[in-house]
Amino acid sequence: MSDEVLEPRVEEFSYESGKKTFEKNLNYAQPLKKNTDLARISGIALSLFGLIMLFLRNDPPHEETKDSKGFELPGMTYEQVDLTKGQYSRVEDVKNVEQKNKAKNFAKIKLSPPKLITRSVKIKIPPGSEVRAQLINGASNGLVKAKLLDDLMAAGELLLSAGTIVIGQGASGEDRLFIKFNKAVFEDGSISQLQAEAADTSDKIMGLKGSKIASHATKMAASAGLNFLAGASAALEDTQGEQGAVVTKPTMRNAILHGTAKAAVEEANNIASQYKNAPTILAVKVGTEILVIFNDDGG
């Protein structure tokens, strides 16, 4: 092995001449032609790999069948789009509930009307209590109605309110009409039993002062007229004296007058008999104010 020292040298290569030359004390770097080709090849390979992977990942193309031909989604305009669909609406909710309730067959329930609560059939009215009233109809023999003008109170309790109707029967006396009340009709339609009598407001005596019915006065006048006719007929007869006695002359005129007087006297006696046997009928005008005096507790 020789002791010769190797010195570095640089070789120059010319692509044009194809010659190599080396110089001393120069660093030599080989051209990167091979490395550049390798990079290009690697890039192409990676590109191909990427295309293959992309192709494998895509779905296979859809094959159009006969059934799918002609199927198209209907187009929708802006007006056909319901923007409120899917949102809560109280109005729609109420309508749905009402429709469901109408669809159900509910059993019909009959509700009874409110019942009228009537007063007690017996009112405890202290005897001697009195209240003002007014006749609703003309009072005479028969049915009589009167309306209370004031409230009837007893021990702070309202027994009969103003406006209550009392009903009774009237009976004529010699000079007064006596009325006995036995029922009270309240404003709510309920009825109660009671016992009371009508008194005249002028003297507070039982019975109402009234006037006699005109038919009786007419009969009295007729009776008086007939008696007068009988007397006049007798006075008009022609008389003559015979042996100290007055004798009616037997003439046609005297016969007519005598017959008229006799018939008038008989009819007058008949009318007077009917009037005497017939009961007196009195009448009291409608609207007359009276006193209703209670003589029992209504039992």
C-alpha positions as protocol buffer text, in pm:
chain_id: "A"
residue {
  index: 1
  type: MET
  ca { x: 0 y: 0 z: 0 }
}
residue {
  index: 2
  type: SER
  ca { x: 154 y: 327 z: -106 }
}
residue {
  index: 3
  type: ASP
  ca { x: 171 y: 638 z: 103 }
}
residue {
  index: 4
  type: GLU
  ca { x: 31 y: 854 z: -168 }
}
residue {
  index: 5
  type: VAL
  ca { x: -229 y: 1115 z: -48 }
}
residue {
  index: 6
  type: LEU
  ca { x: -548 y: 1131 z: -244 }
}
residue {
  index: 7
  type: GLU
  ca { x: -671 y: 1472 z: -324 }
}
residue {
  index: 8
  type: PRO
  ca { x: -1033 y: 1544 z: -411 }
}
residue {
  index: 9
  type: ARG
  ca { x: -1106 y: 1654 z: -756 }
}
residue {
  index: 10
  type: VAL
  ca { x: -1405 y: 1777 z: -941 }
}
residue {
  index: 11
  type: GLU
  ca { x: -1518 y: 1632 z: -1259 }
}
residue {
  index: 12
  type: GLU
  ca { x: -1705 y: 1844 z: -1506 }
}
residue {
  index: 13
  type: PHE
  ca { x: -1938 y: 1686 z: -1749 }
}
residue {
  index: 14
  type: SER
  ca { x: -2066 y: 1851 z: -2052 }
}
residue {
  index: 15
  type: TYR
  ca { x: -2392 y: 1725 z: -2193 }
}
residue {
  index: 16
  type: GLU
  ca { x: -2307 y: 1868 z: -2526 }
}
residue {
  index: 17
  type: SER
  ca { x: -1960 y: 1712 z: -2572 }
}
residue {
  index: 18
  type: GLY
  ca { x: -2013 y: 1415 z: -2348 }
}
residue {
  index: 19
  type: LYS
  ca { x: -1666 y: 1468 z: -2191 }
}
residue {
  index: 20
  type: LYS
  ca { x: -1579 y: 1466 z: -1825 }
}
residue {
  index: 21
  type: THR
  ca { x: -1325 y: 1697 z: -1673 }
}
residue {
  index: 22
  type: PHE
  ca { x: -1208 y: 1712 z: -1314 }
}
residue {
  index: 23
  type: GLU
  ca { x: -1062 y: 2001 z: -1132 }
}
residue {
  index: 24
  type: LYS
  ca { x: -905 y: 2011 z: -800 }
}
residue {
  index: 25
  type: ASN
  ca { x: -1026 y: 2178 z: -481 }
}
residue {
  index: 26
  type: LEU
  ca { x: -1397 y: 2204 z: -615 }
}
residue {
  index: 27
  type: ASN
  ca { x: -1709 y: 2049 z: -468 }
}
residue {
  index: 28
  type: TYR
  ca { x: -1900 y: 1851 z: -714 }
}
residue {
  index: 29
  type: ALA
  ca { x: -2281 y: 1803 z: -704 }
}
residue {
  index: 30
  type: GLN
  ca { x: -2433 y: 1555 z: -940 }
}
residue {
  index: 31
  type: PRO
  ca { x: -2734 y: 1668 z: -1140 }
}
residue {
  index: 32
  type: LEU
  ca { x: -3086 y: 1573 z: -993 }
}
residue {
  index: 33
  type: LYS
  ca { x: -3226 y: 1444 z: -1314 }
}
residue {
  index: 34
  type: LYS
  ca { x: -3302 y: 1098 z: -1180 }
}
residue {
  index: 35
  type: ASN
  ca { x: -3461 y: 1233 z: -862 }
}
residue {
  index: 36
  type: THR
  ca { x: -3687 y: 1469 z: -1061 }
}
residue {
  index: 37
  type: ASP
  ca { x: -3814 y: 1187 z: -1279 }
}
residue {
  index: 38
  type: LEU
  ca { x: -3888 y: 983 z: -971 }
}
residue {
  index: 39
  type: ALA
  ca { x: -4094 y: 1264 z: -820 }
}
residue {
  index: 40
  type: ARG
  ca { x: -4294 y: 1300 z: -1137 }
}
residue {
  index: 41
  type: ILE
  ca { x: -4363 y: 930 z: -1149 }
}
residue {
  index: 42
  type: SER
  ca { x: -4467 y: 931 z: -783 }
}
residue {
  index: 43
  type: GLY
  ca { x: -4706 y: 1223 z: -843 }
}
residue {
  index: 44
  type: ILE
  ca { x: -4868 y: 1055 z: -1137 }
}
residue {
  index: 45
  type: ALA
  ca { x: -4911 y: 736 z: -937 }
}
residue {
  index: 46
  type: LEU
  ca { x: -5070 y: 921 z: -646 }
}
residue {
  index: 47
  type: SER
  ca { x: -5308 y: 1101 z: -884 }
}
residue {
  index: 48
  type: LEU
  ca { x: -5418 y: 776 z: -1038 }
}
residue {
  index: 49
  type: PHE
  ca { x: -5467 y: 625 z: -690 }
}
residue {
  index: 50
  type: GLY
  ca { x: -5679 y: 918 z: -586 }
}
residue {
  index: 51
  type: LEU
  ca { x: -5898 y: 893 z: -895 }
}
residue {
  index: 52
  type: ILE
  ca { x: -5947 y: 523 z: -835 }
}
residue {
  index: 53
  type: MET
  ca { x: -6047 y: 579 z: -470 }
}
residue {
  index: 54
  type: LEU
  ca { x: -6284 y: 860 z: -568 }
}
residue {
  index: 55
  type: PHE
  ca { x: -6447 y: 639 z: -828 }
}
residue {
  index: 56
  type: LEU
  ca { x: -6485 y: 354 z: -579 }
}
residue {
  index: 57
  type: ARG
  ca { x: -6647 y: 579 z: -315 }
}
residue {
  index: 58
  type: ASN
  ca { x: -6915 y: 724 z: -553 }
}
residue {
  index: 59
  type: ASP
  ca { x: -7254 y: 544 z: -567 }
}
residue {
  index: 60
  type: PRO
  ca { x: -7317 y: 336 z: -872 }
}
residue {
  index: 61
  type: PRO
  ca { x: -7515 y: 519 z: -1137 }
}
residue {
  index: 62
  type: HIS
  ca { x: -7893 y: 487 z: -1099 }
}
residue {
  index: 63
  type: GLU
  ca { x: -8045 y: 268 z: -1359 }
}
residue {
  index: 64
  type: GLU
  ca { x: -8369 y: 412 z: -1487 }
}
residue {
  index: 65
  type: THR
  ca { x: -8650 y: 159 z: -1497 }
}
residue {
  index: 66
  type: LYS
  ca { x: -8973 y: 158 z: -1683 }
}
residue {
  index: 67
  type: ASP
  ca { x: -9166 y: 224 z: -1361 }
}
residue {
  index: 68
  type: SER
  ca { x: -8965 y: 530 z: -1278 }
}
residue {
  index: 69
  type: LYS
  ca { x: -9013 y: 688 z: -1616 }
}
residue {
  index: 70
  type: GLY
  ca { x: -9258 y: 973 z: -1620 }
}
residue {
  index: 71
  type: PHE
  ca { x: -9253 y: 1028 z: -1239 }
}
residue {
  index: 72
  type: GLU
  ca { x: -9200 y: 1388 z: -1151 }
}
residue {
  index: 73
  type: LEU
  ca { x: -9241 y: 1577 z: -826 }
}
residue {
  index: 74
  type: PRO
  ca { x: -9527 y: 1826 z: -850 }
}
residue {
  index: 75
  type: GLY
  ca { x: -9415 y: 2180 z: -847 }
}
residue {
  index: 76
  type: MET
  ca { x: -9529 y: 2402 z: -561 }
}
residue {
  index: 77
  type: THR
  ca { x: -9575 y: 2773 z: -579 }
}
residue {
  index: 78
  type: TYR
  ca { x: -9530 y: 3020 z: -295 }
}
residue {
  index: 79
  type: GLU
  ca { x: -9907 y: 3045 z: -248 }
}
residue {
  index: 80
  type: GLN
  ca { x: -9935 y: 2668 z: -201 }
}
residue {
  index: 81
  type: VAL
  ca { x: -9686 y: 2663 z: 80 }
}
residue {
  index: 82
  type: ASP
  ca { x: -9857 y: 2676 z: 423 }
}
residue {
  index: 83
  type: LEU
  ca { x: -9616 y: 2868 z: 640 }
}
residue {
  index: 84
  type: THR
  ca { x: -9833 y: 2811 z: 951 }
}
residue {
  index: 85
  type: LYS
  ca { x: -9840 y: 2433 z: 913 }
}
residue {
  index: 86
  type: GLY
  ca { x: -9680 y: 2264 z: 1208 }
}
residue {
  index: 87
  type: GLN
  ca { x: -9733 y: 2567 z: 1433 }
}
residue {
  index: 88
  type: TYR
  ca { x: -9975 y: 2563 z: 1733 }
}
residue {
  index: 89
  type: SER
  ca { x: -10301 y: 2755 z: 1687 }
}
residue {
  index: 90
  type: ARG
  ca { x: -10545 y: 2794 z: 1976 }
}
residue {
  index: 91
  type: VAL
  ca { x: -10833 y: 2867 z: 1739 }
}
residue {
  index: 92
  type: GLU
  ca { x: -10772 y: 2548 z: 1544 }
}
residue {
  index: 93
  type: ASP
  ca { x: -10737 y: 2355 z: 1870 }
}
residue {
  index: 94
  type: VAL
  ca { x: -11076 y: 2480 z: 1993 }
}
residue {
  index: 95
  type: LYS
  ca { x: -11237 y: 2394 z: 1659 }
}
residue {
  index: 96
  type: ASN
  ca { x: -11096 y: 2044 z: 1673 }
}
residue {
  index: 97
  type: VAL
  ca { x: -11226 y: 1992 z: 2025 }
}
residue {
  index: 98
  type: GLU
  ca { x: -11574 y: 2116 z: 1926 }
}
residue {
  index: 99
  type: GLN
  ca { x: -11582 y: 1884 z: 1626 }
}
residue {
  index: 100
  type: LYS
  ca { x: -11482 y: 1588 z: 1842 }
}
residue {
  index: 101
  type: ASN
  ca { x: -11752 y: 1672 z: 2094 }
}
residue {
  index: 102
  type: LYS
  ca { x: -12014 y: 1698 z: 1819 }
}
residue {
  index: 103
  type: ALA
  ca { x: -11908 y: 1363 z: 1681 }
}
residue {
  index: 104
  type: LYS
  ca { x: -11966 y: 1193 z: 2015 }
}
residue {
  index: 105
  type: ASN
  ca { x: -12313 y: 1068 z: 2095 }
}
residue {
  index: 106
  type: PHE
  ca { x: -12388 y: 1210 z: 2435 }
}
residue {
  index: 107
  type: ALA
  ca { x: -12690 y: 1091 z: 2628 }
}
residue {
  index: 108
  type: LYS
  ca { x: -12961 y: 1356 z: 2648 }
}
residue {
  index: 109
  type: ILE
  ca { x: -13007 y: 1482 z: 3001 }
}
residue {
  index: 110
  type: LYS
  ca { x: -13341 y: 1634 z: 3084 }
}
residue {
  index: 111
  type: LEU
  ca { x: -13309 y: 1917 z: 3330 }
}
residue {
  index: 112
  type: SER
  ca { x: -13616 y: 1987 z: 3534 }
}
residue {
  index: 113
  type: PRO
  ca { x: -13723 y: 2351 z: 3559 }
}
residue {
  index: 114
  type: PRO
  ca { x: -13684 y: 2528 z: 3891 }
}
residue {
  index: 115
  type: LYS
  ca { x: -13963 y: 2438 z: 4125 }
}
residue {
  index: 116
  type: LEU
  ca { x: -14177 y: 2702 z: 4286 }
}
residue {
  index: 117
  type: ILE
  ca { x: -14124 y: 2713 z: 4659 }
}
residue {
  index: 118
  type: THR
  ca { x: -14462 y: 2798 z: 4807 }
}
residue {
  index: 119
  type: ARG
  ca { x: -14532 y: 2958 z: 5138 }
}
residue {
  index: 120
  type: SER
  ca { x: -14680 y: 2776 z: 5430 }
}
residue {
  index: 121
  type: VAL
  ca { x: -15051 y: 2714 z: 5389 }
}
residue {
  index: 122
  type: LYS
  ca { x: -15101 y: 2846 z: 5741 }
}
residue {
  index: 123
  type: ILE
  ca { x: -15000 y: 3199 z: 5834 }
}
residue {
  index: 124
  type: LYS
  ca { x: -15004 y: 3285 z: 6201 }
}
residue {
  index: 125
  type: ILE
  ca { x: -15161 y: 3631 z: 6204 }
}
residue {
  index: 126
  type: PRO
  ca { x: -15249 y: 3769 z: 6545 }
}
residue {
  index: 127
  type: PRO
  ca { x: -15627 y: 3824 z: 6578 }
}
residue {
  index: 128
  type: GLY
  ca { x: -15724 y: 4188 z: 6554 }
}
residue {
  index: 129
  type: SER
  ca { x: -15447 y: 4280 z: 6308 }
}
residue {
  index: 130
  type: GLU
  ca { x: -15567 y: 4517 z: 6039 }
}
residue {
  index: 131
  type: VAL
  ca { x: -15432 y: 4648 z: 5710 }
}
residue {
  index: 132
  type: ARG
  ca { x: -15561 y: 4884 z: 5443 }
}
residue {
  index: 133
  type: ALA
  ca { x: -15685 y: 4740 z: 5115 }
}
residue {
  index: 134
  type: GLN
  ca { x: -15865 y: 4847 z: 4798 }
}
residue {
  index: 135
  type: LEU
  ca { x: -16145 y: 4670 z: 4613 }
}
residue {
  index: 136
  type: ILE
  ca { x: -16031 y: 4536 z: 4276 }
}
residue {
  index: 137
  type: ASN
  ca { x: -16386 y: 4467 z: 4156 }
}
residue {
  index: 138
  type: GLY
  ca { x: -16727 y: 4601 z: 4250 }
}
residue {
  index: 139
  type: ALA
  ca { x: -16838 y: 4427 z: 4567 }
}
residue {
  index: 140
  type: SER
  ca { x: -17181 y: 4272 z: 4608 }
}
residue {
  index: 141
  type: ASN
  ca { x: -17323 y: 3929 z: 4678 }
}
residue {
  index: 142
  type: GLY
  ca { x: -17066 y: 3678 z: 4554 }
}
residue {
  index: 143
  type: LEU
  ca { x: -16692 y: 3684 z: 4486 }
}
residue {
  index: 144
  type: VAL
  ca { x: -16496 y: 3986 z: 4610 }
}
residue {
  index: 145
  type: LYS
  ca { x: -16127 y: 4067 z: 4555 }
}
residue {
  index: 146
  type: ALA
  ca { x: -15915 y: 4331 z: 4724 }
}
residue {
  index: 147
  type: LYS
  ca { x: -15546 y: 4428 z: 4711 }
}
residue {
  index: 148
  type: LEU
  ca { x: -15345 y: 4512 z: 5021 }
}
residue {
  index: 149
  type: LEU
  ca { x: -15207 y: 4866 z: 5021 }
}
residue {
  index: 150
  type: ASP
  ca { x: -14964 y: 4821 z: 5314 }
}
residue {
  index: 151
  type: ASP
  ca { x: -14739 y: 4549 z: 5454 }
}
residue {
  index: 152
  type: LEU
  ca { x: -14878 y: 4349 z: 5746 }
}
residue {
  index: 153
  type: MET
  ca { x: -14609 y: 4316 z: 6015 }
}
residue {
  index: 154
  type: ALA
  ca { x: -14618 y: 4124 z: 6341 }
}
residue {
  index: 155
  type: ALA
  ca { x: -14328 y: 4116 z: 6591 }
}
residue {
  index: 156
  type: GLY
  ca { x: -14093 y: 4249 z: 6326 }
}
residue {
  index: 157
  type: GLU
  ca { x: -14188 y: 3972 z: 6081 }
}
residue {
  index: 158
  type: LEU
  ca { x: -14344 y: 4036 z: 5742 }
}
residue {
  index: 159
  type: LEU
  ca { x: -14661 y: 3829 z: 5720 }
}
residue {
  index: 160
  type: LEU
  ca { x: -14832 y: 3981 z: 5414 }
}
residue {
  index: 161
  type: SER
  ca { x: -14665 y: 4220 z: 5174 }
}
residue {
  index: 162
  type: ALA
  ca { x: -14832 y: 4509 z: 4994 }
}
residue {
  index: 163
  type: GLY
  ca { x: -14980 y: 4391 z: 4666 }
}
residue {
  index: 164
  type: THR
  ca { x: -15107 y: 4061 z: 4805 }
}
residue {
  index: 165
  type: ILE
  ca { x: -15459 y: 3978 z: 4681 }
}
residue {
  index: 166
  type: VAL
  ca { x: -15722 y: 3864 z: 4933 }
}
residue {
  index: 167
  type: ILE
  ca { x: -16031 y: 3681 z: 4808 }
}
residue {
  index: 168
  type: GLY
  ca { x: -16364 y: 3637 z: 4983 }
}
residue {
  index: 169
  type: GLN
  ca { x: -16742 y: 3628 z: 4957 }
}
residue {
  index: 170
  type: GLY
  ca { x: -16987 y: 3917 z: 4998 }
}
residue {
  index: 171
  type: ALA
  ca { x: -17335 y: 3904 z: 5151 }
}
residue {
  index: 172
  type: SER
  ca { x: -17577 y: 4196 z: 5167 }
}
residue {
  index: 173
  type: GLY
  ca { x: -17743 y: 4291 z: 5495 }
}
residue {
  index: 174
  type: GLU
  ca { x: -18008 y: 4548 z: 5568 }
}
residue {
  index: 175
  type: ASP
  ca { x: -17778 y: 4844 z: 5520 }
}
residue {
  index: 176
  type: ARG
  ca { x: -17423 y: 4701 z: 5491 }
}
residue {
  index: 177
  type: LEU
  ca { x: -17235 y: 4461 z: 5269 }
}
residue {
  index: 178
  type: PHE
  ca { x: -17050 y: 4201 z: 5476 }
}
residue {
  index: 179
  type: ILE
  ca { x: -16736 y: 4048 z: 5322 }
}
residue {
  index: 180
  type: LYS
  ca { x: -16540 y: 3754 z: 5463 }
}
residue {
  index: 181
  type: PHE
  ca { x: -16193 y: 3685 z: 5316 }
}
residue {
  index: 182
  type: ASN
  ca { x: -16058 y: 3330 z: 5326 }
}
residue {
  index: 183
  type: LYS
  ca { x: -15762 y: 3320 z: 5083 }
}
residue {
  index: 184
  type: ALA
  ca { x: -15448 y: 3520 z: 5008 }
}
residue {
  index: 185
  type: VAL
  ca { x: -15276 y: 3506 z: 4669 }
}
residue {
  index: 186
  type: PHE
  ca { x: -14912 y: 3621 z: 4680 }
}
residue {
  index: 187
  type: GLU
  ca { x: -14722 y: 3786 z: 4397 }
}
residue {
  index: 188
  type: ASP
  ca { x: -14530 y: 3464 z: 4325 }
}
residue {
  index: 189
  type: GLY
  ca { x: -14858 y: 3278 z: 4268 }
}
residue {
  index: 190
  type: SER
  ca { x: -14866 y: 3081 z: 4593 }
}
residue {
  index: 191
  type: ILE
  ca { x: -15188 y: 3063 z: 4795 }
}
residue {
  index: 192
  type: SER
  ca { x: -15246 y: 3067 z: 5169 }
}
residue {
  index: 193
  type: GLN
  ca { x: -15553 y: 3028 z: 5385 }
}
residue {
  index: 194
  type: LEU
  ca { x: -15668 y: 3305 z: 5619 }
}
residue {
  index: 195
  type: GLN
  ca { x: -15978 y: 3443 z: 5790 }
}
residue {
  index: 196
  type: ALA
  ca { x: -16056 y: 3815 z: 5785 }
}
residue {
  index: 197
  type: GLU
  ca { x: -16346 y: 4054 z: 5737 }
}
residue {
  index: 198
  type: ALA
  ca { x: -16390 y: 4387 z: 5565 }
}
residue {
  index: 199
  type: ALA
  ca { x: -16468 y: 4698 z: 5767 }
}
residue {
  index: 200
  type: ASP
  ca { x: -16573 y: 5045 z: 5656 }
}
residue {
  index: 201
  type: THR
  ca { x: -16296 y: 5304 z: 5691 }
}
residue {
  index: 202
  type: SER
  ca { x: -16535 y: 5573 z: 5813 }
}
residue {
  index: 203
  type: ASP
  ca { x: -16636 y: 5402 z: 6139 }
}
residue {
  index: 204
  type: LYS
  ca { x: -16428 y: 5077 z: 6139 }
}
residue {
  index: 205
  type: ILE
  ca { x: -16750 y: 4876 z: 6178 }
}
residue {
  index: 206
  type: MET
  ca { x: -16773 y: 4538 z: 6010 }
}
residue {
  index: 207
  type: GLY
  ca { x: -16952 y: 4564 z: 5680 }
}
residue {
  index: 208
  type: LEU
  ca { x: -16929 y: 4818 z: 5401 }
}
residue {
  index: 209
  type: LYS
  ca { x: -17181 y: 5091 z: 5340 }
}
residue {
  index: 210
  type: GLY
  ca { x: -17330 y: 5050 z: 4998 }
}
residue {
  index: 211
  type: SER
  ca { x: -17621 y: 5141 z: 4780 }
}
residue {
  index: 212
  type: LYS
  ca { x: -17916 y: 4924 z: 4697 }
}
residue {
  index: 213
  type: ILE
  ca { x: -17939 y: 4783 z: 4349 }
}
residue {
  index: 214
  type: ALA
  ca { x: -18169 y: 4988 z: 4116 }
}
residue {
  index: 215
  type: SER
  ca { x: -18412 y: 4704 z: 4042 }
}
residue {
  index: 216
  type: HIS
  ca { x: -18548 y: 4713 z: 4394 }
}
residue {
  index: 217
  type: ALA
  ca { x: -18602 y: 5088 z: 4380 }
}
residue {
  index: 218
  type: THR
  ca { x: -18780 y: 5045 z: 4048 }
}
residue {
  index: 219
  type: LYS
  ca { x: -19014 y: 4789 z: 4199 }
}
residue {
  index: 220
  type: MET
  ca { x: -19093 y: 5021 z: 4487 }
}
residue {
  index: 221
  type: ALA
  ca { x: -19171 y: 5305 z: 4247 }
}
residue {
  index: 222
  type: ALA
  ca { x: -19388 y: 5078 z: 4037 }
}
residue {
  index: 223
  type: SER
  ca { x: -19585 y: 4969 z: 4343 }
}
residue {
  index: 224
  type: ALA
  ca { x: -19640 y: 5328 z: 4451 }
}
residue {
  index: 225
  type: GLY
  ca { x: -19748 y: 5427 z: 4102 }
}
residue {
  index: 226
  type: LEU
  ca { x: -19998 y: 5150 z: 4082 }
}
residue {
  index: 227
  type: ASN
  ca { x: -20152 y: 5245 z: 4415 }
}
residue {
  index: 228
  type: PHE
  ca { x: -20179 y: 5602 z: 4294 }
}
residue {
  index: 229
  type: LEU
  ca { x: -20347 y: 5484 z: 3976 }
}
residue {
  index: 230
  type: ALA
  ca { x: -20596 y: 5282 z: 4174 }
}
residue {
  index: 231
  type: GLY
  ca { x: -20686 y: 5579 z: 4387 }
}
residue {
  index: 232
  type: ALA
  ca { x: -20720 y: 5811 z: 4092 }
}
residue {
  index: 233
  type: SER
  ca { x: -20941 y: 5568 z: 3910 }
}
residue {
  index: 234
  type: ALA
  ca { x: -21172 y: 5535 z: 4209 }
}
residue {
  index: 235
  type: ALA
  ca { x: -21192 y: 5911 z: 4244 }
}
residue {
  index: 236
  type: LEU
  ca { x: -21295 y: 5960 z: 3883 }
}
residue {
  index: 237
  type: GLU
  ca { x: -21597 y: 5732 z: 3906 }
}
residue {
  index: 238
  type: ASP
  ca { x: -21939 y: 5902 z: 3888 }
}
residue {
  index: 239
  type: THR
  ca { x: -22151 y: 5847 z: 4200 }
}
residue {
  index: 240
  type: GLN
  ca { x: -22502 y: 5936 z: 4311 }
}
residue {
  index: 241
  type: GLY
  ca { x: -22684 y: 5929 z: 4638 }
}
residue {
  index: 242
  type: GLU
  ca { x: -22965 y: 5686 z: 4693 }
}
residue {
  index: 243
  type: GLN
  ca { x: -23141 y: 5655 z: 5028 }
}
residue {
  index: 244
  type: GLY
  ca { x: -22850 y: 5816 z: 5211 }
}
residue {
  index: 245
  type: ALA
  ca { x: -22578 y: 5602 z: 5045 }
}
residue {
  index: 246
  type: VAL
  ca { x: -22328 y: 5683 z: 4770 }
}
residue {
  index: 247
  type: VAL
  ca { x: -22377 y: 5456 z: 4473 }
}
residue {
  index: 248
  type: THR
  ca { x: -22165 y: 5440 z: 4156 }
}
residue {
  index: 249
  type: LYS
  ca { x: -22359 y: 5500 z: 3847 }
}
residue {
  index: 250
  type: PRO
  ca { x: -22380 y: 5196 z: 3617 }
}
residue {
  index: 251
  type: THR
  ca { x: -22209 y: 5353 z: 3317 }
}
residue {
  index: 252
  type: MET
  ca { x: -21935 y: 5232 z: 3081 }
}
residue {
  index: 253
  type: ARG
  ca { x: -21696 y: 5497 z: 3205 }
}
residue {
  index: 254
  type: ASN
  ca { x: -21737 y: 5395 z: 3567 }
}
residue {
  index: 255
  type: ALA
  ca { x: -21689 y: 5030 z: 3480 }
}
residue {
  index: 256
  type: ILE
  ca { x: -21354 y: 5099 z: 3310 }
}
residue {
  index: 257
  type: LEU
  ca { x: -21231 y: 5313 z: 3596 }
}
residue {
  index: 258
  type: HIS
  ca { x: -21339 y: 5058 z: 3853 }
}
residue {
  index: 259
  type: GLY
  ca { x: -21161 y: 4775 z: 3673 }
}
residue {
  index: 260
  type: THR
  ca { x: -20842 y: 4980 z: 3634 }
}
residue {
  index: 261
  type: ALA
  ca { x: -20833 y: 5070 z: 4002 }
}
residue {
  index: 262
  type: LYS
  ca { x: -20890 y: 4711 z: 4109 }
}
residue {
  index: 263
  type: ALA
  ca { x: -20607 y: 4579 z: 3880 }
}
residue {
  index: 264
  type: ALA
  ca { x: -20367 y: 4847 z: 3996 }
}
residue {
  index: 265
  type: VAL
  ca { x: -20429 y: 4766 z: 4361 }
}
residue {
  index: 266
  type: GLU
  ca { x: -20370 y: 4393 z: 4304 }
}
residue {
  index: 267
  type: GLU
  ca { x: -20046 y: 4452 z: 4110 }
}
residue {
  index: 268
  type: ALA
  ca { x: -19919 y: 4697 z: 4367 }
}
residue {
  index: 269
  type: ASN
  ca { x: -19985 y: 4445 z: 4643 }
}
residue {
  index: 270
  type: ASN
  ca { x: -19803 y: 4177 z: 4442 }
}
residue {
  index: 271
  type: ILE
  ca { x: -19496 y: 4395 z: 4389 }
}
residue {
  index: 272
  type: ALA
  ca { x: -19490 y: 4496 z: 4753 }
}
residue {
  index: 273
  type: SER
  ca { x: -19503 y: 4130 z: 4852 }
}
residue {
  index: 274
  type: GLN
  ca { x: -19209 y: 4039 z: 4626 }
}
residue {
  index: 275
  type: TYR
  ca { x: -19002 y: 4327 z: 4752 }
}
residue {
  index: 276
  type: LYS
  ca { x: -19076 y: 4238 z: 5111 }
}
residue {
  index: 277
  type: ASN
  ca { x: -18978 y: 3871 z: 5065 }
}
residue {
  index: 278
  type: ALA
  ca { x: -18671 y: 3936 z: 4844 }
}
residue {
  index: 279
  type: PRO
  ca { x: -18335 y: 3989 z: 5020 }
}
residue {
  index: 280
  type: THR
  ca { x: -18174 y: 4330 z: 5007 }
}
residue {
  index: 281
  type: ILE
  ca { x: -17884 y: 4352 z: 4761 }
}
residue {
  index: 282
  type: LEU
  ca { x: -17619 y: 4615 z: 4821 }
}
residue {
  index: 283
  type: ALA
  ca { x: -17331 y: 4714 z: 4596 }
}
residue {
  index: 284
  type: VAL
  ca { x: -16999 y: 4889 z: 4669 }
}
residue {
  index: 285
  type: LYS
  ca { x: -16807 y: 5062 z: 4392 }
}
residue {
  index: 286
  type: VAL
  ca { x: -16473 y: 4935 z: 4262 }
}
residue {
  index: 287
  type: GLY
  ca { x: -16168 y: 5115 z: 4402 }
}
residue {
  index: 288
  type: THR
  ca { x: -16328 y: 5177 z: 4742 }
}
residue {
  index: 289
  type: GLU
  ca { x: -16072 y: 5172 z: 5024 }
}
residue {
  index: 290
  type: ILE
  ca { x: -16152 y: 4929 z: 5305 }
}
residue {
  index: 291
  type: LEU
  ca { x: -15997 y: 4783 z: 5619 }
}
residue {
  index: 292
  type: VAL
  ca { x: -15915 y: 4414 z: 5638 }
}
residue {
  index: 293
  type: ILE
  ca { x: -15935 y: 4298 z: 5999 }
}
residue {
  index: 294
  type: PHE
  ca { x: -15809 y: 3948 z: 6085 }
}
residue {
  index: 295
  type: ASN
  ca { x: -16011 y: 3756 z: 6339 }
}
residue {
  index: 296
  type: ASP
  ca { x: -15819 y: 3429 z: 6332 }
}
residue {
  index: 297
  type: ASP
  ca { x: -15467 y: 3300 z: 6268 }
}
residue {
  index: 298
  type: GLY
  ca { x: -15566 y: 3146 z: 5938 }
}
residue {
  index: 299
  type: GLY
  ca { x: -15610 y: 2798 z: 6069 }
}
